[in-house]
């Protein structure tokens, strides 16, 4: 039986292939950490919303040439992580 991490890695690979994005690096643990931060800082449904918006922002930045794929993703995730910290500190988003 495959571990949860192995299943997520396999799913990620399958989805990337279906979207014709083979070879795109995905840090599954970092995405899950961001989702957890959003869920705990805001409300649970913020997890998928946050990860979608981060991916979209990174894709726009990379697609427009503002940054390479890895830098665009790291930057977008850093901004979202900071916003999660701010939301938790302020306590008014929940």
Secondary structure, DSSP 8 states (H G I E B T S, - for coil): ---HHHHHHHHHHHHHHHTT-TT----HHHHHHHHHHHHHHS-TTHHHHHHHHHHHHHHHHHHTTSS-HHHHHHHHHHHHHHHHHHHHHH----
